[in-house]
Amino acid sequence: MILIKVGNFISSAAAPTRQLVGLGNAFVVSLALADLVVALYPYPLVLTAIFHDGWIAGYIHCQISGFLMGLSVIGSIFNITGIAINRYCYICHSLKYDRLFSSSNTMCYVVLVWALTILAIVPNWFVESLQYDPRVYSCTFAQSVSSLYTIAVVVVHFVLPISIVTYCYLRIWILVIQVRRRVKPDSRPKVKPHDLRNFLTMFVVFVLFAVCWAPLNLIGLAVALDSGLSRAVPEWLFTASYFMAYFNSCLNAVVYGALNHNFRKEYKRIV
C-alpha cells in the first residue's frame, strides 16, 4: 500500500512530458501528496496498534495521526474538486483558460486548496472528535461526538465537493457528446484525444472516490440524525466501510497506470 502511494507521488512529480507537467497537473501532484501523507505517519501507527491489539503510542501521537488522516482525506476530495474545475474550464471555457489558470494563479489555487483543508481539520480539536476507535485500530473522526458537527462534516467535506465535481463532469460529458454527434459543426469546440483521455482518467478517480467514501459518510449521516443507530450499525459494516474508504488512496495510482500512457511509461522507468 505504501509503495503504491510512493510510486504514485514519484511518477506524478517526475513525468517529463509536456502533457503531464502542464499547469492543470499541479492538482494531480497535490492529490498524490495527499495520498502519500497517511503512508508516512498514521499507517505505521495503525500497524503497531494492530500488532499490539490496542493504541500504545499515546495521546499526542493519536491526535497527530488523526489530524494527518483527516488532512489526507479532505485534501484528496478538495484536490479532486480542483481537478474537476480545472478540466471544466479547460474543455468548456478554453478561451478563458490561460487567463484563469496562469502559472501564478494555479499555484495560488493549490495553496488555497491546502489552506481550506487545514481550516476544515482544525475544528476537530475544539470538539475533541479525534479519538481512538478499536474497531479500526486508528485514531480517527468519532461520528457520535456531535450530531450537528458530523452533519456539517458530511455536507462540507463530501456532499458539497461531490456536487461541484458532478456538475463539472456532467457539463464536460455533454460537450463531448455534442462534439461526437457533430452538433453545430461550424462552431463546435475541438476536444483533443489526449484531453479526452486525461478527462476520463480523472473522472474514474472521482467515481472511485465517491463509491469508496459514500458508505462511511452515509453511516455518519445516519448516526448523526439518529444517535440510536450507532448501536444498530453492525461492527463489520462500519469496519468494512472505513477500510474501503482509506483503501481509495491506493487506487489512484492503479487508475493512472491503467488509463494514462505517460504514467505507465513513468512506472516502467521507475521500476
Accessible surface in RSA format (square Angstrom, percent):
REM  Atomic radii and reference values for relative SASA: ProtOr
REM  Chains: A
REM  Algorithm: Lee & Richards
REM  Probe-radius: 1.40
REM  Slices: 20
REM RES _ NUM      All-atoms   Total-Side   Main-Chain    Non-polar    All polar
REM                ABS   REL    ABS   REL    ABS   REL    ABS   REL    ABS   REL
RES MET A   1   106.86  55.3  67.72  44.8  39.14  93.2  61.61  52.4  45.25  60.0
RES ILE A   2    62.82  35.7  61.12  45.5   1.70   4.1  61.12  44.0   1.70   4.6
RES LEU A   3   149.83  83.4 141.83 101.5   8.00  20.1 142.09  99.8   7.74  20.8
RES ILE A   4    70.41  40.1  63.22  47.1   7.19  17.3  69.92  50.3   0.49   1.3
RES LYS A   5     0.47   0.2   0.00   0.0   0.47   1.1   0.45   0.4   0.03   0.0
RES VAL A   6    48.24  31.7  48.23  43.7   0.02   0.0  48.24  41.9   0.00   0.0
RES GLY A   7    19.72  24.3   0.00   N/A  19.72  24.3  19.29  52.9   0.43   1.0
RES ASN A   8     0.86   0.6   0.54   0.5   0.32   0.8   0.16   0.4   0.71   0.7
RES PHE A   9    54.96  27.5  54.96  34.0   0.00   0.0  54.96  33.3   0.00   0.0
RES ILE A  10    72.72  41.4  70.47  52.5   2.25   5.4  72.72  52.4   0.00   0.0
RES SER A  11     0.00   0.0   0.00   0.0   0.00   0.0   0.00   0.0   0.00   0.0
RES SER A  12     4.53   3.8   0.10   0.1   4.43  10.2   0.78   1.7   3.75   5.3
RES ALA A  13    59.42  54.6  28.81  44.5  30.61  69.6  31.94  45.0  27.48  72.8
RES ALA A  14    41.60  38.3  20.94  32.3  20.67  47.0  29.66  41.8  11.94  31.6
RES ALA A  15     0.91   0.8   0.00   0.0   0.91   2.1   0.00   0.0   0.91   2.4
RES PRO A  16    94.10  68.6  64.71  59.0  29.40 106.9  72.54  59.9  21.57 134.0
RES THR A  17    35.87  25.5  28.60  29.0   7.28  17.3  35.87  48.2   0.00   0.0
RES ARG A  18   219.13  92.0 206.56 105.3  12.57  29.9  79.76 109.0 139.37  84.5
RES GLN A  19    55.51  31.0  37.27  27.2  18.24  43.4  25.85  55.0  29.66  22.5
RES LEU A  20     7.71   4.3   6.04   4.3   1.66   4.2   6.04   4.2   1.66   4.5
RES VAL A  21    85.40  56.2  57.89  52.4  27.51  66.3  64.66  56.2  20.74  56.2
RES GLY A  22    30.24  37.3   0.00   N/A  30.24  37.3  27.47  75.4   2.77   6.2
RES LEU A  23    68.83  38.3  61.06  43.7   7.78  19.5  62.94  44.2   5.89  15.9
RES GLY A  24     8.63  10.6   0.00   N/A   8.63  10.6   2.57   7.0   6.06  13.6
RES ASN A  25    29.21  20.1  28.62  27.7   0.59   1.4   3.41   8.2  25.81  24.9
RES ALA A  26    20.99  19.3   9.77  15.1  11.22  25.5  17.41  24.5   3.58   9.5
RES PHE A  27     3.68   1.8   3.68   2.3   0.00   0.0   3.68   2.2   0.00   0.0
RES VAL A  28     8.47   5.6   8.47   7.7   0.00   0.0   8.47   7.4   0.00   0.0
RES VAL A  29    45.80  30.1  45.80  41.5   0.00   0.0  45.80  39.8   0.00   0.0
RES SER A  30     6.35   5.4   2.35   3.1   4.00   9.2   6.05  12.9   0.31   0.4
RES LEU A  31     0.26   0.1   0.26   0.2   0.00   0.0   0.26   0.2   0.00   0.0
RES ALA A  32     0.05   0.0   0.00   0.0   0.05   0.1   0.05   0.1   0.00   0.0
RES LEU A  33    77.37  43.1  77.37  55.4   0.00   0.0  77.37  54.3   0.00   0.0
RES ALA A  34     0.00   0.0   0.00   0.0   0.00   0.0   0.00   0.0   0.00   0.0
RES ASP A  35     0.83   0.6   0.83   0.8   0.00   0.0   0.00   0.0   0.83   0.8
RES LEU A  36    17.29   9.6  17.29  12.4   0.00   0.0  17.29  12.1   0.00   0.0
RES VAL A  37    24.79  16.3  21.07  19.1   3.72   9.0  23.32  20.3   1.47   4.0
RES VAL A  38     0.57   0.4   0.57   0.5   0.00   0.0   0.57   0.5   0.00   0.0
RES ALA A  39     2.77   2.6   0.00   0.0   2.77   6.3   0.00   0.0   2.77   7.3
RES LEU A  40   123.97  69.0  97.05  69.4  26.91  67.7  99.79  70.1  24.17  65.1
RES TYR A  41    60.95  28.5  58.33  33.2   2.62   6.8  59.27  44.5   1.68   2.1
RES PRO A  42     0.00   0.0   0.00   0.0   0.00   0.0   0.00   0.0   0.00   0.0
RES TYR A  43    23.46  11.0  22.86  13.0   0.60   1.6  21.98  16.5   1.48   1.8
RES PRO A  44    54.07  39.4  49.92  45.5   4.15  15.1  51.87  42.8   2.21  13.7
RES LEU A  45    32.01  17.8  30.34  21.7   1.67   4.2  30.34  21.3   1.67   4.5
RES VAL A  46    11.43   7.5  11.43  10.3   0.00   0.0  11.43   9.9   0.00   0.0
RES LEU A  47    86.96  48.4  86.96  62.2   0.00   0.0  86.96  61.1   0.00   0.0
RES THR A  48    44.28  31.5  42.34  42.9   1.94   4.6  21.13  28.4  23.15  35.0
RES ALA A  49     1.14   1.1   0.44   0.7   0.70   1.6   0.86   1.2   0.28   0.7
RES ILE A  50    73.15  41.6  61.16  45.6  11.99  28.9  61.16  44.0  11.99  32.5
RES PHE A  51   161.82  81.0 126.03  78.1  35.79  93.1 130.33  79.0  31.49  90.1
RES HIS A  52   107.49  58.7  80.46  55.9  27.03  69.2  60.60  62.5  46.89  54.6
RES ASP A  53   111.67  78.2  89.39  89.0  22.28  52.7  28.18  66.3  83.49  83.3
RES GLY A  54    18.52  22.8   0.00   N/A  18.52  22.8  18.52  50.8   0.00   0.0
RES TRP A  55    45.59  18.3  16.36   7.9  29.23  68.6  16.36   8.7  29.23  47.4
RES ILE A  56   103.71  59.0  68.27  50.9  35.44  85.4  75.57  54.4  28.14  76.4
RES ALA A  57    29.41  27.0   9.38  14.5  20.03  45.6  19.44  27.4   9.97  26.4
RES GLY A  58    37.95  46.8   0.00   N/A  37.95  46.8  36.64 100.6   1.31   2.9
RES TYR A  59   154.18  72.0 139.22  79.2  14.96  38.9 110.84  83.3  43.34  53.4
RES ILE A  60   112.85  64.2 111.80  83.3   1.05   2.5 111.80  80.5   1.05   2.8
RES HIS A  61    78.84  43.1  78.71  54.7   0.13   0.3  47.45  48.9  31.40  36.5
RES CYS A  62     8.48   6.4   8.48   9.5   0.00   0.0   2.02   5.1   6.46   7.0
RES GLN A  63    23.39  13.1  23.39  17.1   0.00   0.0  13.44  28.6   9.95   7.5
RES ILE A  64    69.70  39.7  68.97  51.4   0.73   1.8  69.70  50.2   0.00   0.0
RES SER A  65     0.14   0.1   0.14   0.2   0.00   0.0   0.00   0.0   0.14   0.2
RES GLY A  66     1.77   2.2   0.00   N/A   1.77   2.2   0.00   0.0   1.77   4.0
RES PHE A  67    33.02  16.5  32.95  20.4   0.07   0.2  33.02  20.0   0.00   0.0
RES LEU A  68    37.59  20.9  37.59  26.9   0.00   0.0  37.59  26.4   0.00   0.0
RES MET A  69     3.95   2.0   3.95   2.6   0.00   0.0   3.95   3.4   0.00   0.0
RES GLY A  70    15.69  19.4   0.00   N/A  15.69  19.4  15.13  41.5   0.56   1.3
RES LEU A  71    22.69  12.6  22.69  16.2   0.00   0.0  22.69  15.9   0.00   0.0
RES SER A  72     1.98   1.7   1.98   2.6   0.00   0.0   0.00   0.0   1.98   2.8
RES VAL A  73    26.76  17.6  23.96  21.7   2.80   6.7  26.76  23.2   0.00   0.0
RES ILE A  74     8.16   4.6   8.16   6.1   0.00   0.0   8.16   5.9   0.00   0.0
RES GLY A  75     0.00   0.0   0.00   N/A   0.00   0.0   0.00   0.0   0.00   0.0
RES SER A  76     5.65   4.8   5.65   7.5   0.00   0.0   4.91  10.5   0.74   1.0
RES ILE A  77     1.04   0.6   1.04   0.8   0.00   0.0   1.04   0.7   0.00   0.0
RES PHE A  78    29.72  14.9  27.18  16.8   2.54   6.6  27.77  16.8   1.96   5.6
RES ASN A  79     0.00   0.0   0.00   0.0   0.00   0.0   0.00   0.0   0.00   0.0
RES ILE A  80     2.97   1.7   2.91   2.2   0.07   0.2   2.97   2.1   0.00   0.0
RES THR A  81    14.85  10.6  14.85  15.1   0.00   0.0  14.85  19.9   0.00   0.0
RES GLY A  82     9.37  11.6   0.00   N/A   9.37  11.6   8.60  23.6   0.77   1.7
RES ILE A  83     4.29   2.4   4.00   3.0   0.30   0.7   4.29   3.1   0.00   0.0
RES ALA A  84     0.00   0.0   0.00   0.0   0.00   0.0   0.00   0.0   0.00   0.0
RES ILE A  85    67.30  38.3  67.30  50.1   0.00   0.0  67.30  48.5   0.00   0.0
RES ASN A  86     0.68   0.5   0.68   0.7   0.00   0.0   0.17   0.4   0.51   0.5
RES ARG A  87    28.44  11.9  28.44  14.5   0.00   0.0   4.82   6.6  23.62  14.3
RES TYR A  88    30.16  14.1  30.16  17.2   0.00   0.0  20.31  15.3   9.85  12.1
RES CYS A  89    13.61  10.3  13.61  15.2   0.00   0.0   0.00   0.0  13.61  14.7
RES TYR A  90    63.76  29.8  59.90  34.1   3.85  10.0  36.06  27.1  27.69  34.1
RES ILE A  91    13.31   7.6   3.38   2.5   9.94  24.0   7.52   5.4   5.79  15.7
RES CYS A  92    32.31  24.4   6.68   7.4  25.64  60.3   6.18  15.6  26.14  28.2
RES HIS A  93    68.38  37.4  61.46  42.7   6.92  17.7  52.43  54.0  15.95  18.6
RES SER A  94    65.86  55.7  51.09  68.2  14.77  34.0  28.63  61.0  37.23  52.2
RES LEU A  95   178.00  99.1 146.54 104.8  31.46  79.1 149.90 105.3  28.10  75.6
RES LYS A  96   108.30  52.8 107.30  65.8   1.00   2.4  55.05  49.6  53.25  56.7
RES TYR A  97    20.10   9.4  20.10  11.4   0.00   0.0  16.81  12.6   3.28   4.0
RES ASP A  98   115.19  80.7 105.18 104.7  10.02  23.7  36.27  85.4  78.92  78.7
RES ARG A  99   157.68  66.2 144.87  73.8  12.81  30.5  79.94 109.2  77.74  47.1
RES LEU A 100    58.61  32.6  57.57  41.2   1.04   2.6  58.61  41.2   0.00   0.0
RES PHE A 101    11.77   5.9   9.73   6.0   2.04   5.3   9.73   5.9   2.04   5.8
RES SER A 102    38.04  32.1  33.05  44.1   4.99  11.5  34.26  73.0   3.78   5.3
RES SER A 103    68.53  57.9  64.63  86.3   3.90   9.0  34.62  73.7  33.92  47.5
RES SER A 104    76.72  64.8  66.26  88.4  10.46  24.1  53.63 114.2  23.09  32.4
RES ASN A 105    51.13  35.3  50.59  48.9   0.54   1.3   1.69   4.1  49.45  47.8
RES THR A 106     0.06   0.0   0.06   0.1   0.00   0.0   0.04   0.1   0.02   0.0
RES MET A 107    90.18  46.7  89.67  59.3   0.51   1.2  55.29  47.0  34.89  46.2
RES CYS A 108    79.71  60.3  72.08  80.4   7.63  17.9  23.42  59.3  56.28  60.7
RES TYR A 109    70.36  32.8  69.67  39.6   0.69   1.8  50.30  37.8  20.06  24.7
RES VAL A 110    23.72  15.6  23.72  21.5   0.00   0.0  23.72  20.6   0.00   0.0
RES VAL A 111   102.26  67.3  98.79  89.4   3.47   8.4 101.71  88.4   0.55   1.5
RES LEU A 112    96.18  53.6  93.66  67.0   2.53   6.4  96.00  67.4   0.18   0.5
RES VAL A 113    15.78  10.4  15.53  14.1   0.25   0.6  15.78  13.7   0.00   0.0
RES TRP A 114    42.79  17.2  42.78  20.7   0.01   0.0  40.39  21.5   2.40   3.9
RES ALA A 115    51.95  47.8  39.78  61.4  12.18  27.7  46.34  65.3   5.61  14.9
RES LEU A 116    81.29  45.3  79.05  56.5   2.25   5.7  79.07  55.5   2.22   6.0
RES THR A 117     0.00   0.0   0.00   0.0   0.00   0.0   0.00   0.0   0.00   0.0
RES ILE A 118    83.27  47.4  83.27  62.0   0.00   0.0  83.27  60.0   0.00   0.0
RES LEU A 119   121.84  67.9 117.06  83.7   4.77  12.0 118.86  83.5   2.97   8.0
RES ALA A 120    17.01  15.6   5.83   9.0  11.19  25.4  15.15  21.3   1.86   4.9
RES ILE A 121     3.92   2.2   3.50   2.6   0.42   1.0   3.50   2.5   0.42   1.1
RES VAL A 122    47.83  31.5  47.83  43.3   0.00   0.0  47.83  41.6   0.00   0.0
RES PRO A 123    48.42  35.3  47.81  43.6   0.61   2.2  48.42  40.0   0.00   0.0
RES ASN A 124     8.41   5.8   8.21   7.9   0.20   0.5   0.10   0.2   8.32   8.0
RES TRP A 125   117.94  47.3 100.62  48.7  17.32  40.7 101.68  54.2  16.26  26.4
RES PHE A 126   164.96  82.5 132.92  82.3  32.04  83.4 138.24  83.8  26.72  76.5
RES VAL A 127    51.08  33.6  37.06  33.5  14.02  33.8  44.17  38.4   6.90  18.7
RES GLU A 128   123.28  70.8 117.52  88.9   5.76  13.7  36.29  70.2  86.99  71.0
RES SER A 129     0.17   0.1   0.17   0.2   0.00   0.0   0.17   0.4   0.00   0.0
RES LEU A 130     9.50   5.3   5.96   4.3   3.54   8.9   5.96   4.2   3.54   9.5
RES GLN A 131    84.67  47.3  79.82  58.3   4.85  11.6  29.06  61.9  55.61  42.2
RES TYR A 132    63.31  29.6  40.51  23.1  22.80  59.3  39.40  29.6  23.91  29.5
RES ASP A 133    20.37  14.3  18.65  18.6   1.72   4.1   9.69  22.8  10.68  10.7
RES PRO A 134    90.77  66.2  82.20  74.9   8.58  31.2  82.38  68.0   8.40  52.2
RES ARG A 135    84.26  35.4  73.03  37.2  11.23  26.7  26.44  36.1  57.82  35.0
RES VAL A 136     0.00   0.0   0.00   0.0   0.00   0.0   0.00   0.0   0.00   0.0
RES TYR A 137    61.91  28.9  61.91  35.2   0.00   0.0  25.60  19.2  36.31  44.8
RES SER A 138     1.15   1.0   1.15   1.5   0.00   0.0   0.00   0.0   1.15   1.6
RES CYS A 139     0.04   0.0   0.00   0.0   0.04   0.1   0.00   0.0   0.04   0.0
RES THR A 140    11.51   8.2  10.38  10.5   1.12   2.7   3.80   5.1   7.71  11.7
RES PHE A 141    48.38  24.2  38.56  23.9   9.83  25.6  38.56  23.4   9.83  28.1
RES ALA A 142    21.21  19.5  12.87  19.9   8.34  19.0  20.97  29.5   0.24   0.6
RES GLN A 143    27.68  15.5  22.38  16.4   5.30  12.6   8.19  17.4  19.49  14.8
RES SER A 144    85.51  72.3  55.25  73.7  30.26  69.7  28.46  60.6  57.05  79.9
RES VAL A 145    59.40  39.1  26.41  23.9  32.99  79.5  33.04  28.7  26.36  71.5
RES SER A 146    35.39  29.9  28.33  37.8   7.06  16.3  18.11  38.6  17.28  24.2
RES SER A 147    53.75  45.4  46.31  61.8   7.44  17.1  23.97  51.0  29.78  41.7
RES LEU A 148   144.83  80.7 140.38 100.4   4.46  11.2 141.85  99.6   2.98   8.0
RES TYR A 149    34.51  16.1  31.10  17.7   3.41   8.9  33.62  25.3   0.89   1.1
RES THR A 150     1.09   0.8   1.09   1.1   0.00   0.0   0.63   0.8   0.46   0.7
RES ILE A 151    50.21  28.6  50.21  37.4   0.00   0.0  50.21  36.2   0.00   0.0
RES ALA A 152    44.16  40.6  37.39  57.7   6.77  15.4  43.70  61.5   0.46   1.2
RES VAL A 153    22.53  14.8  21.27  19.3   1.26   3.0  22.49  19.5   0.04   0.1
RES VAL A 154     7.92   5.2   7.92   7.2   0.00   0.0   7.92   6.9   0.00   0.0
RES VAL A 155    66.29  43.6  66.29  60.0   0.00   0.0  66.29  57.6   0.00   0.0
RES VAL A 156    71.05  46.8  69.77  63.2   1.28   3.1  69.77  60.6   1.28   3.5
RES HIS A 157    25.14  13.7  20.92  14.5   4.22  10.8  11.47  11.8  13.67  15.9
RES PHE A 158    25.39  12.7  25.39  15.7   0.00   0.0  25.39  15.4   0.00   0.0
RES VAL A 159    67.07  44.1  64.57  58.5   2.50   6.0  66.74  58.0   0.33   0.9
RES LEU A 160    94.70  52.7  92.99  66.5   1.71   4.3  94.70  66.5   0.00   0.0
RES PRO A 161     5.55   4.0   4.98   4.5   0.57   2.1   5.55   4.6   0.00   0.0
RES ILE A 162    28.86  16.4  28.86  21.5   0.00   0.0  28.86  20.8   0.00   0.0
RES SER A 163    58.99  49.9  47.71  63.7  11.28  26.0  33.45  71.2  25.55  35.8
RES ILE A 164    64.13  36.5  60.27  44.9   3.86   9.3  64.11  46.2   0.03   0.1
RES VAL A 165     0.00   0.0   0.00   0.0   0.00   0.0   0.00   0.0   0.00   0.0
RES THR A 166    52.12  37.1  50.91  51.6   1.22   2.9  45.38  60.9   6.75  10.2
RES TYR A 167   114.61  53.5 111.78  63.6   2.83   7.4  92.66  69.6  21.95  27.1
RES CYS A 168     5.00   3.8   5.00   5.6   0.00   0.0   0.00   0.0   5.00   5.4
RES TYR A 169     3.10   1.4   3.10   1.8   0.00   0.0   2.32   1.7   0.78   1.0
RES LEU A 170   100.51  56.0 100.35  71.8   0.16   0.4 100.35  70.5   0.16   0.4
RES ARG A 171    92.78  39.0  90.78  46.3   2.00   4.8  16.52  22.6  76.26  46.2
RES ILE A 172     0.00   0.0   0.00   0.0   0.00   0.0   0.00   0.0   0.00   0.0
RES TRP A 173    77.64  31.2  77.64  37.6   0.00   0.0  75.58  40.3   2.06   3.3
RES ILE A 174    88.37  50.3  87.36  65.1   1.01   2.4  88.21  63.5   0.16   0.4
RES LEU A 175    23.07  12.8  22.42  16.0   0.64   1.6  23.00  16.2   0.07   0.2
RES VAL A 176     5.43   3.6   5.35   4.8   0.09   0.2   5.43   4.7   0.00   0.0
RES ILE A 177    77.46  44.1  76.78  57.2   0.68   1.6  77.46  55.8   0.00   0.0
RES GLN A 178    77.44  43.3  76.99  56.3   0.46   1.1  15.84  33.7  61.61  46.7
RES VAL A 179    28.58  18.8  24.77  22.4   3.81   9.2  24.90  21.6   3.68  10.0
RES ARG A 180   167.99  70.5 137.09  69.9  30.90  73.6  55.68  76.1 112.31  68.1
RES ARG A 181   183.11  76.9 155.24  79.1  27.87  66.4  49.58  67.8 133.53  80.9
RES ARG A 182   157.12  66.0 146.38  74.6  10.74  25.6  46.73  63.9 110.39  66.9
RES VAL A 183    65.94  43.4  57.63  52.2   8.31  20.0  62.63  54.4   3.31   9.0
RES LYS A 184   150.58  73.5 137.42  84.3  13.16  31.3  87.54  78.8  63.03  67.1
RES PRO A 185    82.31  60.0  67.69  61.7  14.62  53.1  67.69  55.9  14.62  90.9
RES ASP A 186   150.64 105.5 112.25 111.7  38.39  90.8  39.88  93.9 110.75 110.5
RES SER A 187    83.87  70.9  53.92  72.0  29.95  69.0  52.12 111.0  31.75  44.5
RES ARG A 188    74.74  31.4  57.95  29.5  16.78  40.0   9.72  13.3  65.02  39.4
RES PRO A 189    55.67  40.6  44.30  40.4  11.38  41.4  55.31  45.7   0.37   2.3
RES LYS A 190   194.93  95.1 163.54 100.3  31.39  74.7 110.48  99.4  84.45  90.0
RES VAL A 191    31.44  20.7   6.06   5.5  25.38  61.2   8.69   7.5  22.76  61.7
RES LYS A 192   117.51  57.3 114.92  70.5   2.59   6.2  63.50  57.2  54.02  57.5
RES PRO A 193    95.07  69.3  89.52  81.6   5.55  20.2  94.33  77.9   0.74   4.6
RES HIS A 194    60.07  32.8  59.59  41.4   0.48   1.2  47.03  48.5  13.04  15.2
RES ASP A 195    10.19   7.1  10.08  10.0   0.11   0.3   0.73   1.7   9.46   9.4
RES LEU A 196    38.17  21.3  38.10  27.3   0.08   0.2  38.10  26.8   0.08   0.2
RES ARG A 197   123.36  51.8 121.15  61.8   2.22   5.3  54.75  74.8  68.61  41.6
RES ASN A 198    23.07  15.9  22.10  21.4   0.96   2.3  11.23  27.0  11.84  11.4
RES PHE A 199     0.10   0.1   0.10   0.1   0.00   0.0   0.10   0.1   0.00   0.0
RES LEU A 200    71.87  40.0  71.87  51.4   0.00   0.0  71.87  50.5   0.00   0.0
RES THR A 201     3.09   2.2   3.09   3.1   0.00   0.0   2.97   4.0   0.12   0.2
RES MET A 202    13.20   6.8  12.51   8.3   0.69   1.6   7.13   6.1   6.06   8.0
RES PHE A 203    49.89  25.0  49.89  30.9   0.00   0.0  49.89  30.2   0.00   0.0
RES VAL A 204    42.40  27.9  41.85  37.9   0.54   1.3  42.40  36.8   0.00   0.0
RES VAL A 205     0.50   0.3   0.38   0.3   0.13   0.3   0.38   0.3   0.13   0.3
RES PHE A 206    15.28   7.6  15.28   9.5   0.00   0.0  15.28   9.3   0.00   0.0
RES VAL A 207    56.75  37.3  55.64  50.4   1.11   2.7  56.75  49.3   0.00   0.0
RES LEU A 208    51.42  28.6  51.42  36.8   0.00   0.0  51.42  36.1   0.00   0.0
RES PHE A 209     4.72   2.4   4.72   2.9   0.00   0.0   4.72   2.9   0.00   0.0
RES ALA A 210    21.22  19.5  20.33  31.4   0.90   2.0  20.65  29.1   0.57   1.5
RES VAL A 211    80.54  53.0  74.38  67.3   6.16  14.8  78.88  68.5   1.65   4.5
RES CYS A 212     8.29   6.3   8.29   9.2   0.00   0.0   0.00   0.0   8.29   8.9
RES TRP A 213    20.31   8.2  20.31   9.8   0.00   0.0  17.23   9.2   3.08   5.0
RES ALA A 214    28.15  25.9  28.15  43.4   0.00   0.0  28.15  39.6   0.00   0.0
RES PRO A 215    41.72  30.4  36.79  33.5   4.93  17.9  41.52  34.3   0.20   1.3
RES LEU A 216    18.42  10.3  18.42  13.2   0.00   0.0  18.42  12.9   0.00   0.0
RES ASN A 217    21.28  14.7  18.51  17.9   2.77   6.7   4.66  11.2  16.63  16.1
RES LEU A 218   114.20  63.6 109.72  78.5   4.47  11.2 110.17  77.4   4.02  10.8
RES ILE A 219    18.84  10.7  16.26  12.1   2.58   6.2  18.73  13.5   0.11   0.3
RES GLY A 220     0.60   0.7   0.00   N/A   0.60   0.7   0.60   1.7   0.00   0.0
RES LEU A 221    49.13  27.4  49.13  35.1   0.00   0.0  49.13  34.5   0.00   0.0
RES ALA A 222    35.60  32.7  29.85  46.1   5.74  13.1  35.06  49.4   0.53   1.4
RES VAL A 223     8.84   5.8   8.04   7.3   0.80   1.9   8.04   7.0   0.80   2.2
RES ALA A 224     8.04   7.4   0.00   0.0   8.04  18.3   1.09   1.5   6.95  18.4
RES LEU A 225   125.63  70.0  91.22  65.3  34.41  86.5  93.80  65.9  31.83  85.6
RES ASP A 226    74.75  52.4  70.67  70.3   4.08   9.6  20.59  48.5  54.16  54.0
RES SER A 227    79.28  67.0  73.72  98.4   5.57  12.8  38.52  82.0  40.76  57.1
RES GLY A 228    30.09  37.1   0.00   N/A  30.09  37.1  20.86  57.2   9.23  20.7
RES LEU A 229    67.61  37.7  67.53  48.3   0.08   0.2  67.53  47.4   0.08   0.2
RES SER A 230    43.62  36.9  27.73  37.0  15.90  36.6  17.59  37.5  26.03  36.5
RES ARG A 231   202.12  84.9 167.03  85.1  35.09  83.5  81.83 111.8 120.29  72.9
RES ALA A 232    67.98  62.5  38.72  59.8  29.26  66.6  48.93  68.9  19.05  50.5
RES VAL A 233    29.48  19.4  18.62  16.9  10.86  26.2  20.69  18.0   8.79  23.8
RES PRO A 234    55.66  40.6  44.74  40.8  10.92  39.7  55.66  46.0   0.00   0.0
RES GLU A 235   109.26  62.7 100.25  75.8   9.01  21.5  29.99  58.0  79.28  64.7
RES TRP A 236   174.52  70.0 164.11  79.4  10.41  24.4 154.24  82.2  20.28  32.9
RES LEU A 237    66.11  36.8  66.11  47.3   0.00   0.0  66.11  46.4   0.00   0.0
RES PHE A 238    10.70   5.4  10.70   6.6   0.00   0.0  10.70   6.5   0.00   0.0
RES THR A 239    33.33  23.7  33.33  33.8   0.00   0.0  31.02  41.7   2.31   3.5
RES ALA A 240    53.24  49.0  40.34  62.3  12.90  29.3  49.90  70.3   3.35   8.9
RES SER A 241     3.46   2.9   1.00   1.3   2.45   5.6   3.05   6.5   0.40   0.6
RES TYR A 242     5.71   2.7   5.71   3.2   0.00   0.0   5.71   4.3   0.00   0.0
RES PHE A 243    84.40  42.2  81.32  50.4   3.07   8.0  81.65  49.5   2.74   7.9
RES MET A 244    74.79  38.7  66.60  44.1   8.19  19.5  53.59  45.6  21.21  28.1
RES ALA A 245     0.39   0.4   0.00   0.0   0.39   0.9   0.00   0.0   0.39   1.0
RES TYR A 246    20.55   9.6  19.97  11.4   0.57   1.5  11.23   8.4   9.32  11.5
RES PHE A 247    98.07  49.1  96.77  59.9   1.30   3.4  97.22  58.9   0.86   2.4
RES ASN A 248     4.52   3.1   4.52   4.4   0.00   0.0   0.20   0.5   4.31   4.2
RES SER A 249    12.78  10.8  11.91  15.9   0.87   2.0   0.27   0.6  12.51  17.5
RES CYS A 250     2.01   1.5   1.56   1.7   0.44   1.0   1.44   3.6   0.57   0.6
RES LEU A 251    36.27  20.2  36.24  25.9   0.02   0.1  36.24  25.5   0.02   0.1
RES ASN A 252     2.62   1.8   2.62   2.5   0.00   0.0   0.00   0.0   2.62   2.5
RES ALA A 253     7.41   6.8   6.52  10.1   0.89   2.0   6.76   9.5   0.65   1.7
RES VAL A 254    86.78  57.1  78.55  71.1   8.24  19.8  85.35  74.2   1.43   3.9
RES VAL A 255    11.29   7.4   9.01   8.2   2.28   5.5  11.29   9.8   0.00   0.0
RES TYR A 256     0.98   0.5   0.98   0.6   0.00   0.0   0.87   0.7   0.11   0.1
RES GLY A 257    10.28  12.7   0.00   N/A  10.28  12.7   8.82  24.2   1.46   3.3
RES ALA A 258    66.89  61.5  38.51  59.4  28.38  64.6  48.42  68.2  18.48  48.9
RES LEU A 259    61.64  34.3  48.00  34.3  13.64  34.3  51.18  35.9  10.46  28.1
RES ASN A 260    11.67   8.1   9.36   9.0   2.31   5.6   2.59   6.2   9.08   8.8
RES HIS A 261   111.50  60.9 106.38  73.9   5.12  13.1  80.19  82.6  31.31  36.4
RES ASN A 262    12.79   8.8  12.57  12.1   0.22   0.5   0.63   1.5  12.17  11.8
RES PHE A 263     5.28   2.6   5.28   3.3   0.00   0.0   5.28   3.2   0.00   0.0
RES ARG A 264    92.12  38.7  90.55  46.2   1.57   3.7  37.17  50.8  54.95  33.3
RES LYS A 265    91.63  44.7  87.94  54.0   3.68   8.8  57.69  51.9  33.94  36.1
RES GLU A 266     2.61   1.5   2.61   2.0   0.00   0.0   0.49   0.9   2.12   1.7
RES TYR A 267    49.38  23.1  48.09  27.4   1.28   3.3  49.32  37.1   0.06   0.1
RES LYS A 268   159.69  77.9 140.41  86.2  19.28  45.9  89.66  80.7  70.03  74.6
RES ARG A 269   147.92  62.1 116.57  59.4  31.35  74.6  69.43  94.9  78.49  47.6
RES ILE A 270    68.78  39.1  39.71  29.6  29.07  70.1  45.79  33.0  22.99  62.4
RES VAL A 271   159.35 104.9 103.84  94.0  55.51 133.8 121.59 105.6  37.76 102.4
END  Absolute sums over single chains surface
CHAIN  1 A    13736.6      11895.4       1841.3       9785.4       3951.2
END  Absolute sums over all chains
TOTAL         13736.6      11895.4       1841.3       9785.4       3951.2
